[in-house]
């Protein structure tokens, strides 16, 4: 497993908001250790027995260091919240928020890179190591209906497809080591290639499955890793949106980063992935069957 386990200590920014309150309940039900929450102006309150502070710095001073800060605040406040967590050098900052201005995201990622802090998101549903731990809203209130413990890593930009792919594997008797929804924005902190490097070092992961799409360069970067021998485990990928090649250039499809003609064409991606040794699956439903042959 990577990113999250049973020992992960969590701080929630925006804990008193609607989304924050919801995720607190989900994490508590999954047995996660939410140490503290932050909402400026509401310090001294409690949410589900979790103390609320006015700032990240005060929260850490009072309750101790954490492994993850989860950003659940309105889009225009997300930059300041994320920068506050990064400035406190919390190792992983998970940004659930969608529709953050792209300039704000750029500033957050630049600062995170300087501080060597990892960002998951924006617009990320989070990550789950089934039976061990989770961060974010991934799986909703009952993740066990979708995810099961096993040895397959799962990566997707889409939160919904992270769950859909994991359920497909679970129904085929193939559990997941860790499943991650990285978010579908144009700029992202954690991408396919960085997660593949993590999965390469993870002894509990036997193979990785990814859900790719039109637009962006995530799949190309993954292919380069395989070609360079930096990821050596079986890698299976399904690419959605091939029909989009017939649409006008710059057409946006769903995710902010899913733009026709941006960076590489679908044919470019398929060609580079296949030449790198990745197995590109034409039919989504065939993924479990292909995996079983590879890891037999």
C-alpha positions as CSV (number, residue, x, y, z in Angstrom):
1,X,0.0,0.0,0.0
2,X,1.0,3.6,-0.6
3,X,0.0,7.1,0.7
4,X,-2.3,6.0,3.5
5,X,-2.6,3.3,6.2
6,X,-4.2,2.7,9.6
7,X,-1.6,4.9,11.3
8,X,-2.1,8.0,9.1
9,X,-2.8,11.1,11.2
10,X,-5.2,13.6,9.5
11,X,-5.9,17.3,9.9
12,X,-9.0,18.7,8.1
13,X,-9.1,22.3,6.9
14,X,-12.7,23.5,6.6
15,X,-13.9,20.9,9.1
16,X,-16.9,22.9,10.1
17,X,-18.2,23.3,6.5
18,X,-20.8,20.9,4.9
19,X,-18.2,18.9,3.0
20,X,-15.8,18.8,6.0
21,X,-18.6,17.6,8.3
22,X,-19.5,14.9,5.9
23,X,-16.0,13.6,5.4
24,X,-15.3,13.6,9.2
25,X,-18.1,11.0,9.6
26,X,-16.9,8.9,6.7
27,X,-13.3,8.8,8.1
28,X,-14.5,8.0,11.6
29,X,-16.6,5.1,10.3
30,X,-13.5,3.8,8.5
31,X,-11.5,4.0,11.8
32,X,-9.2,6.8,10.7
33,X,-7.3,9.0,13.1
34,X,-8.5,12.6,12.6
35,X,-6.3,14.5,15.0
36,X,-7.6,18.1,14.5
37,X,-9.5,20.5,12.3
38,X,-9.1,24.0,11.2
39,X,-11.6,26.8,10.5
40,X,-10.5,30.4,11.1
41,X,-12.7,32.1,13.7
42,X,-14.1,28.8,15.0
43,X,-11.2,27.8,17.3
44,X,-12.4,26.2,20.5
45,X,-15.3,24.3,19.0
46,X,-15.4,20.5,18.4
47,X,-16.7,18.4,15.6
48,X,-17.4,14.8,16.4
49,X,-15.1,15.2,19.4
50,X,-12.3,16.6,17.2
51,X,-10.9,19.9,18.4
52,X,-11.1,22.8,16.0
53,X,-8.4,25.5,15.8
54,X,-8.0,28.9,14.0
55,X,-4.9,27.9,12.1
56,X,-2.8,24.9,11.0
57,X,0.1,26.1,13.1
58,X,-1.9,26.3,16.3
59,X,-3.4,22.9,15.6
60,X,0.0,21.3,15.2
61,X,1.3,23.0,18.3
62,X,-1.6,21.9,20.4
63,X,-2.3,18.4,19.0
64,X,1.0,17.4,17.4
65,X,2.2,16.7,13.8
66,X,0.0,15.1,11.2
67,X,0.7,13.1,8.0
68,X,-2.0,14.6,5.9
69,X,-3.8,17.9,5.6
70,X,-7.2,17.6,3.8
71,X,-8.4,20.8,2.1
72,X,-12.2,21.0,2.2
73,X,-12.8,24.8,1.8
74,X,-14.5,26.9,-0.9
75,X,-12.4,27.2,-4.2
76,X,-11.3,30.9,-3.6
77,X,-10.0,30.0,-0.2
78,X,-8.2,26.9,-1.2
79,X,-4.9,28.5,-2.2
80,X,-4.4,30.1,1.2
81,X,-5.5,26.9,3.1
82,X,-3.1,24.7,1.0
83,X,-0.2,27.2,1.4
84,X,-0.8,27.2,5.1
85,X,-0.5,23.4,5.3
86,X,2.6,23.5,3.0
87,X,4.2,26.2,5.1
88,X,3.8,23.9,8.1
89,X,5.6,21.1,6.1
90,X,2.8,18.6,6.4
91,X,4.1,15.8,4.1
92,X,0.9,15.3,2.1
93,X,-1.7,17.9,1.2
94,X,-4.9,16.4,-0.3
95,X,-7.0,19.0,-2.1
96,X,-10.6,17.8,-2.6
97,X,-11.8,21.2,-3.8
98,X,-12.8,21.7,-7.4
99,X,-12.8,24.8,-9.6
100,X,-9.7,26.5,-8.0
101,X,-8.4,29.2,-10.3
102,X,-5.5,27.8,-12.3
103,X,-3.1,30.6,-11.2
104,X,-3.8,29.7,-7.5
105,X,-3.1,26.0,-8.3
106,X,0.2,27.1,-10.0
107,X,1.3,29.0,-6.9
108,X,0.4,26.1,-4.6
109,X,2.3,23.5,-6.6
110,X,5.3,25.8,-6.9
111,X,5.5,26.3,-3.2
112,X,4.9,22.6,-2.5
113,X,7.8,21.7,-4.8
114,X,10.1,24.1,-2.9
115,X,9.1,22.7,0.4
116,X,9.2,19.1,-0.8
117,X,5.5,18.6,0.2
118,X,3.4,16.3,-1.9
119,X,0.0,17.5,-3.2
120,X,-2.8,15.1,-4.2
121,X,-5.3,17.0,-6.3
122,X,-6.9,19.5,-6.8
123,X,-10.3,17.9,-7.4
124,X,-9.1,14.6,-5.9
125,X,-11.5,12.2,-4.2
126,X,-8.5,10.9,-2.2
127,X,-6.9,7.5,-1.8
128,X,-7.8,4.2,-0.1
129,X,-5.8,1.2,1.0
130,X,-8.8,-1.2,1.5
131,X,-9.1,-2.5,5.1
132,X,-6.3,-0.2,6.2
133,X,-7.1,3.4,5.7
134,X,-8.3,6.2,3.5
135,X,-8.1,9.9,3.0
136,X,-10.7,12.0,1.3
137,X,-14.2,11.1,0.3
138,X,-13.3,8.1,-1.9
139,X,-15.8,5.3,-1.6
140,X,-18.3,7.5,0.3
141,X,-19.9,6.3,3.5
142,X,-19.4,2.6,2.7
143,X,-16.2,1.9,0.8
144,X,-16.4,-1.9,1.5
145,X,-19.1,-2.1,-1.2
146,X,-16.6,-1.1,-3.8
147,X,-13.0,-1.7,-2.6
148,X,-11.4,-4.9,-1.4
149,X,-8.0,-5.7,0.0
150,X,-5.5,-7.1,-2.5
151,X,-2.4,-6.6,-4.6
152,X,-3.5,-4.4,-7.5
153,X,-2.8,-0.7,-7.6
154,X,-5.4,1.6,-9.2
155,X,-4.9,5.1,-10.6
156,X,-7.4,7.4,-12.3
157,X,-8.0,11.1,-12.8
158,X,-11.7,10.4,-12.4
159,X,-13.0,9.8,-8.9
160,X,-16.0,7.9,-10.3
161,X,-13.8,5.7,-12.5
162,X,-11.5,5.0,-9.6
163,X,-14.4,3.3,-7.9
164,X,-15.8,1.7,-11.0
165,X,-12.4,0.2,-11.9
166,X,-11.9,-1.0,-8.3
167,X,-15.4,-2.6,-8.2
168,X,-14.7,-4.3,-11.5
169,X,-11.6,-5.8,-10.0
170,X,-13.3,-6.7,-6.7
171,X,-16.1,-8.5,-8.5
172,X,-13.5,-10.6,-10.3
173,X,-11.8,-11.5,-7.0
174,X,-8.9,-9.1,-7.4
175,X,-8.5,-6.7,-4.5
176,X,-6.6,-3.4,-4.4
177,X,-3.4,-2.4,-2.6
178,X,-4.2,1.3,-2.9
179,X,-6.6,3.1,-5.2
180,X,-6.1,6.8,-6.0
181,X,-8.2,9.4,-7.7
182,X,-5.6,12.1,-8.7
183,X,-8.1,14.6,-9.9
184,X,-8.9,15.8,-13.5
185,X,-7.7,19.4,-13.4
186,X,-5.2,20.9,-15.9
187,X,-2.5,21.2,-13.3
188,X,-2.1,18.4,-10.7
189,X,0.3,17.8,-7.9
190,X,0.5,14.0,-8.0
191,X,0.5,12.3,-11.5
192,X,0.5,8.8,-12.9
193,X,4.3,8.6,-13.0
194,X,5.0,9.6,-9.4
195,X,2.5,7.0,-8.2
196,X,4.0,4.3,-10.4
197,X,7.4,5.0,-8.7
198,X,5.6,4.5,-5.3
199,X,4.0,1.3,-6.5
200,X,7.3,0.0,-7.8
201,X,8.8,0.1,-4.3
202,X,5.7,-1.3,-2.7
203,X,6.0,-5.0,-2.0
204,X,2.3,-5.4,-1.6
205,X,1.5,-4.3,-5.1
206,X,1.8,-6.9,-7.8
207,X,0.5,-4.9,-10.8
208,X,-1.1,-1.5,-11.5
209,X,-4.2,-0.6,-13.5
210,X,-4.9,2.9,-14.8
211,X,-7.8,4.7,-16.3
212,X,-6.6,7.2,-18.9
213,X,-8.3,9.7,-21.1
214,X,-8.0,12.3,-23.8
215,X,-5.8,15.3,-23.1
216,X,-2.8,15.8,-21.0
217,X,0.5,14.0,-20.9
218,X,0.1,11.7,-17.9
219,X,0.0,8.5,-20.0
220,X,3.1,9.6,-22.0
221,X,5.0,10.2,-18.8
222,X,4.0,6.8,-17.5
223,X,5.2,5.2,-20.8
224,X,8.6,6.9,-20.5
225,X,9.0,5.4,-17.0
226,X,8.3,1.9,-18.3
227,X,10.7,2.4,-21.3
228,X,13.4,3.6,-18.9
229,X,13.0,0.5,-16.7
230,X,11.9,2.6,-13.7
231,X,8.6,0.7,-13.4
232,X,8.9,-3.0,-14.0
233,X,5.6,-4.5,-12.8
234,X,2.7,-5.3,-15.1
235,X,0.9,-2.1,-16.2
236,X,-2.6,-2.3,-17.7
237,X,-4.4,0.8,-19.0
238,X,-7.7,1.7,-20.5
239,X,-8.0,4.9,-22.5
240,X,-11.4,6.5,-22.5
241,X,-12.7,9.1,-25.1
242,X,-11.1,7.7,-28.3
243,X,-14.2,9.2,-30.2
244,X,-12.9,12.6,-29.2
245,X,-10.3,12.5,-31.9
246,X,-13.1,13.4,-34.3
247,X,-14.1,16.5,-32.4
248,X,-12.8,20.0,-33.0
249,X,-9.4,20.8,-31.4
250,X,-9.7,22.4,-27.9
251,X,-13.0,20.7,-27.1
252,X,-13.2,20.1,-23.4
253,X,-14.7,16.8,-22.2
254,X,-15.7,16.6,-18.5
255,X,-12.5,17.2,-16.7
256,X,-10.7,20.5,-16.9
257,X,-7.6,18.7,-18.2
258,X,-9.5,16.6,-20.8
259,X,-9.0,18.8,-23.8
260,X,-8.9,17.5,-27.4
261,X,-5.6,18.2,-29.1
262,X,-3.9,19.2,-25.9
263,X,-0.3,17.8,-25.7
264,X,-0.6,14.4,-27.4
265,X,-3.3,12.6,-29.5
266,X,-4.9,9.4,-28.5
267,X,-3.0,7.6,-31.1
268,X,0.3,9.0,-29.8
269,X,-0.5,7.8,-26.3
270,X,-1.5,4.3,-27.5
271,X,1.6,3.9,-29.6
272,X,4.0,5.0,-26.9
273,X,2.3,2.9,-24.2
274,X,2.4,-0.2,-26.3
275,X,6.0,0.3,-27.3
276,X,7.0,0.8,-23.6
277,X,5.5,-2.6,-22.6
278,X,2.2,-1.4,-21.2
279,X,-0.9,-3.4,-22.0
280,X,-3.5,-1.2,-23.5
281,X,-7.0,-2.7,-23.2
282,X,-9.6,-1.9,-25.8
283,X,-12.6,-3.0,-23.7
284,X,-12.9,-1.8,-20.1
285,X,-14.6,-5.1,-19.0
286,X,-11.6,-7.1,-20.2
287,X,-9.2,-5.6,-17.5
288,X,-9.6,-8.4,-14.9
289,X,-9.1,-11.2,-17.5
290,X,-6.0,-9.5,-18.9
291,X,-4.6,-9.0,-15.4
292,X,-5.1,-12.6,-14.3
293,X,-3.0,-13.7,-17.3
294,X,-0.2,-11.3,-16.5
295,X,0.1,-12.1,-12.8
296,X,-0.7,-15.8,-13.0
